[in-house]
């Protein structure tokens, strides 16, 4: 909450494909998890990997969203604060430039930033915007309060 209004923390993907892309390119901090993994524990692990900061608090599970690719994304809301300028992400390797035979390392996330919910709608990947709708309902009190226990 900043000046009485909620803000959400989003990350911008690293690597050459996303360089220079802004609107519709940002994401919630997220990553892969195996079928037997606890979604909340996986979310905490991925947040740490993508930001360099642990996350703790009372979490609210949001309804999973199926992306156009068929991938299902699980998300959680939690109140917190993080200096966006201080994030440090893990890296990945890929051949770059294409067909060069050269492997380069890139950060999985190249920056993070806090946005109002309206600004986040413009920045966020289209398939994740439903999380903002559910968050607004949660914050309005029209949905049961935070669940998922203490982290």
N, C-alpha and C positions, 0 to 999 in steps of 0.2 A: 504494500500500500504506500502510495506517495501522494501527499496532499489530499488524502481521503479517497483516492481513486486507485483501483487495482492496476498493477502492471504485471506483465508476464516476461519471463526470461527466455529468449530464443537464441539459437546459435546458427551461424552461417557455415555451410560446409566448405572445407578446404579442397584444394586440388584445382587443376586447370579447368575442368569442366564448369565449375561454379564461379570462377574468377570473373568479376565484372557483372555478375547477375545479382539482383537485389530483390525486387518485388516478386513474390511467389517462390523465393529460393530458400528462405529461412526455415528452420525446423525446431521442434522441441529437442532437447538433448535425448538421444535414443540410440539403440543398437540392437543387435541380434541376441536372442536367448533360445536355449534348447527347450523342448517340450516339457522336460522335468523340472526346469528352473522355476523358482518362485518369481512371478513378474515384478513384484515390488523390489526384491533383492537385486534382480537384474537391472531394474531402472536405476537403483542407487549406484550399482557398479558402473553402468554406462555413463551416468552423470559425472562420476569421478573421472572416468577415462577421458571424457570429452571436455571437461572444464578444469581438471586438476584440483577440484574442491569436493570434499564430501558433502552430503546433504542429509539432513536429519529433521525430524519434526513429526507432526501428525499428518498423515497422507490421506487423500481422498482418491479412491480409484475412479477414474473416468471410464465410460463405456469404450471398449476397443473399437477402432475404426479400421475398416478394410480399405486399403489403398487401391488405386487403379491397377497396380501391378499384381494385386491379389494378396500382398503382404498385409498382415493384421498388426496394427500398432496399438500397444497398450500404453496408457499414460496415467500419471498421478499428479494431483495438485497438492502443493505444500507451500506454506507461507515461509518465506526466508528472505535473506538479503545476500548478495554476492557482488563484489566489485567486478564488473564486466571486463574491465581493463586487465584484470589479473589472471584471466583464464589461461590455461596451458593444456593443450590437447595431446593425446597420443597421435602417432603418425601411421601412415600406410605407404606401401611402395607400389608403383605402377610404371609401366613403360611410358616414358615421355621424352621427347615427342613421339607420337605414334610411329610404329614401324622403325624406330631408331635403334632398337636393341639396348637402349640405355634405361636403367631403372633409376627412378628418382623418388625421394621421400617427400611426402606432403603431410601437413597436419590434417587430421580428420575434421577438425573445426578450426577455422581461421580467426573467428571473432564471435563474441557474444554481446548481447545488448538487451536492455529492458525496454519494453514497449507498452503503451496503453493498449487496451483490448482492441480498439478501433484501428490503431496503427498496425497491430499484430495481424489483423485480418488481411491487410495488404501485403505484409512481408512473408507470412507463413505459406508453406506449400498448401495447395488447394485441398488435398486429401486430409490435412490435419486441422482445418479450420473448424470442424465440428467440435473439437475439444474446447474451443473458445466459447461456443454456444453453451456447452454443458457447464463450463466454469462460471459463466454469468448466472445460470440457474442456481448453481451451488452457492454463489455469493449472495444471491437475492434471498436465500433462506427457503426457497421452494423445493428443495431437495434435502434429504437427510444429510446431516453434517458429516464432517470428515470421518472417513473410515480407514481401515487398514492398520490401525494401531500405531503405537509410537515406533519411530524408526531408530 
